[in-house]
């Protein structure tokens, strides 16, 4: 448990940056489209680093890279707008929750079989819809055009918050 306090902010930051880069920030910031594979693997690497902060075995840290990638390719079921993109809020809530479940099932299962707790990753993965809702509440329907590039829209903040939760959940899974 002694790892949680000093490393929780770092684990949150790793997950947040990893998910935001995976969600399009790299292209926004550089103007270069390098494809989905590298940025999705980067998110996995960030979660692997969060696990390493917990002191887990290197093989689980390494395994988080491909299993996180698998979760990123499940699609979001046209549900990121949380009721602002033509679909109902309930459609978006349950669609994004399904994406969170599919994104978290392999990392949580891997944690369980590696001898760590799966529940923190499972909880973090299922927080996706409330965290995207919070992101939209922060920016409003039309975003914040004067905010820094990559931090203007509700989906961008949803990615930051959910990625952070995944990083923190990964840390807690390894030390609890």
Phi, psi and omega per residue, in radians:
X1 nan -0.351 -3.073
X2 -1.168 -0.254 3.122
X3 -1.423 -0.371 -2.994
X4 -1.144 -0.846 -3.028
X5 -1.093 -0.983 -3.063
X6 -1.240 -0.447 -3.047
X7 -1.806 -0.029 -3.068
X8 -1.137 -0.735 3.131
X9 -1.155 -0.674 3.119
X10 -1.157 -0.754 3.114
X11 -1.108 -0.728 3.093
X12 -1.068 -0.813 -3.139
X13 -1.087 -0.712 3.108
X14 -1.066 -0.838 3.128
X15 -1.103 -0.724 -3.123
X16 -1.110 -0.848 3.138
X17 -1.136 -0.753 -3.140
X18 -1.033 -0.810 -3.119
X19 -1.227 -0.660 -3.139
X20 -1.163 -0.721 3.070
X21 -1.094 -0.752 3.112
X22 -1.083 -0.580 -3.098
X23 -1.434 0.008 3.065
X24 2.202 -0.046 -3.091
X25 -1.136 -0.633 3.139
X26 -1.005 -0.808 3.133
X27 -1.151 -0.682 3.134
X28 -1.116 -0.772 -3.033
X29 -1.354 -0.571 -3.058
X30 -1.824 -0.342 -3.056
X31 1.324 0.133 -3.117
X32 -1.954 2.326 3.074
X33 -1.772 1.803 -3.123
X34 -1.657 0.113 -3.135
X35 1.603 2.979 -3.072
X36 -1.377 -0.600 -3.025
X37 -0.985 -0.927 -3.104
X38 -1.077 -0.707 -3.092
X39 -1.278 -0.559 3.083
X40 -1.234 -0.683 3.061
X41 -1.152 -0.569 3.092
X42 -1.084 -0.709 3.072
X43 -1.051 -0.769 3.083
X44 -1.070 -0.705 3.102
X45 -1.087 -0.736 3.123
X46 -1.095 -0.696 3.091
X47 -1.225 -0.608 3.049
X48 -1.084 -0.684 3.087
X49 -1.174 -0.641 3.069
X50 -1.107 -0.685 3.083
X51 -1.151 -0.674 3.129
X52 -1.091 -0.597 3.083
X53 -1.055 -0.502 3.129
X54 -1.386 -0.197 -3.136
X55 1.462 0.407 3.139
X56 -1.325 2.953 -3.139
X57 -1.099 2.539 -3.095
X58 -1.033 -0.576 -3.079
X59 -1.184 -0.564 3.078
X60 -1.254 -0.715 3.084
X61 -0.999 -0.799 -3.135
X62 -1.168 -0.697 -3.136
X63 -1.134 -0.458 -3.141
X64 -1.111 -0.434 -3.123
X65 -1.124 -0.992 -3.139
X66 -1.248 -0.595 -3.114
X67 -1.255 -0.517 3.029
X68 -1.221 -0.694 3.085
X69 -1.002 -0.772 3.123
X70 -1.003 -0.745 3.125
X71 -1.116 -0.523 -3.123
X72 -1.340 -0.285 -3.104
X73 -1.657 0.078 -3.106
X74 -1.310 -0.251 -3.113
X75 1.469 2.791 -3.099
X76 -1.933 0.162 3.043
X77 1.012 0.586 3.133
X78 0.902 0.838 -2.981
X79 -2.232 0.257 -3.052
X80 -1.409 -0.249 -3.051
X81 -1.422 -0.161 3.115
X82 0.855 0.924 3.075
X83 1.538 0.035 -3.081
X84 -1.856 0.011 -3.035
X85 -2.043 0.448 3.111
X86 1.775 -0.362 3.074
X87 -1.728 2.824 3.123
X88 -1.287 2.798 3.085
X89 -1.041 -0.720 -3.116
X90 -1.125 -0.706 3.070
X91 -1.012 -0.857 -3.109
X92 -1.156 -0.705 -3.135
X93 -1.063 -0.869 -3.092
X94 -1.307 -0.596 3.083
X95 -1.132 -0.770 3.123
X96 -1.234 -0.608 3.062
X97 -1.085 -0.674 3.084
X98 -1.128 -0.722 3.073
X99 -1.056 -0.755 3.105
X100 -1.074 -0.751 3.101
X101 -1.066 -0.834 -3.128
X102 -1.169 -0.528 3.126
X103 -1.315 -0.533 -3.051
X104 -1.691 -0.228 -3.016
X105 -1.142 -0.733 -3.140
X106 -1.251 -0.785 3.068
X107 -1.062 -0.688 3.127
X108 -1.185 -0.739 3.109
X109 -1.117 -0.731 3.090
X110 -1.072 -0.715 3.105
X111 -1.071 -0.773 -3.139
X112 -1.045 -0.860 -3.102
X113 -1.262 -0.352 3.069
X114 -1.510 -0.034 3.086
X115 1.661 0.253 3.124
X116 -1.900 3.049 3.134
X117 -1.439 2.334 3.126
X118 -1.544 -0.457 -2.984
X119 -1.058 -0.641 -3.140
X120 -1.133 -0.621 3.108
X121 -1.242 -0.699 3.122
X122 -1.097 -0.779 3.123
X123 -1.094 -0.818 -3.138
X124 -1.052 -0.727 -3.112
X125 -1.143 -0.578 -3.129
X126 -1.470 -0.086 3.059
X127 -1.443 0.020 -3.034
X128 -0.979 -0.852 -3.082
X129 -1.162 -0.806 3.070
X130 -1.075 -0.595 -3.125
X131 -1.299 -0.617 3.031
X132 -1.185 -0.644 3.067
X133 -1.062 -0.743 3.098
X134 -1.115 -0.673 3.096
X135 -1.060 -0.760 3.105
X136 -1.198 -0.616 3.102
X137 -1.135 -0.599 -3.137
X138 -1.196 -0.712 -3.039
X139 -1.744 -0.342 -3.063
X140 1.400 2.966 -3.062
X141 -1.063 -0.616 -3.052
X142 -1.754 0.104 3.087
X143 1.320 -3.024 3.140
X144 -2.184 1.501 -3.045
X145 -1.015 -0.406 -3.111
X146 -1.561 -0.121 3.104
X147 -1.304 2.824 -3.120
X148 -1.019 2.577 3.126
X149 -0.985 2.271 -3.118
X150 1.678 -0.071 -3.116
X151 -2.359 0.548 -3.026
X152 -1.807 -0.441 -2.989
X153 -1.929 2.775 3.114
X154 -1.067 -0.680 3.129
X155 -1.137 -0.619 3.136
X156 -1.144 -0.736 3.101
X157 -1.256 -0.580 3.044
X158 -1.069 -0.739 3.095
X159 -1.094 -0.768 3.119
X160 -1.051 -0.865 -3.083
X161 -1.161 -0.776 -3.121
X162 -1.219 -0.726 3.072
X163 -1.037 -0.716 3.080
X164 -1.082 -0.739 3.097
X165 -1.087 -0.690 3.123
X166 -1.155 -0.699 3.086
X167 -1.109 -0.778 3.129
X168 -1.160 -0.744 3.096
X169 -1.064 -0.653 3.109
X170 -1.157 -0.737 3.084
X171 -1.072 -0.868 -3.105
X172 -1.093 -0.644 3.125
X173 -1.040 -0.618 -3.094
X174 -1.433 -0.353 -3.083
X175 -1.965 -0.147 -3.103
X176 -1.502 nan nan
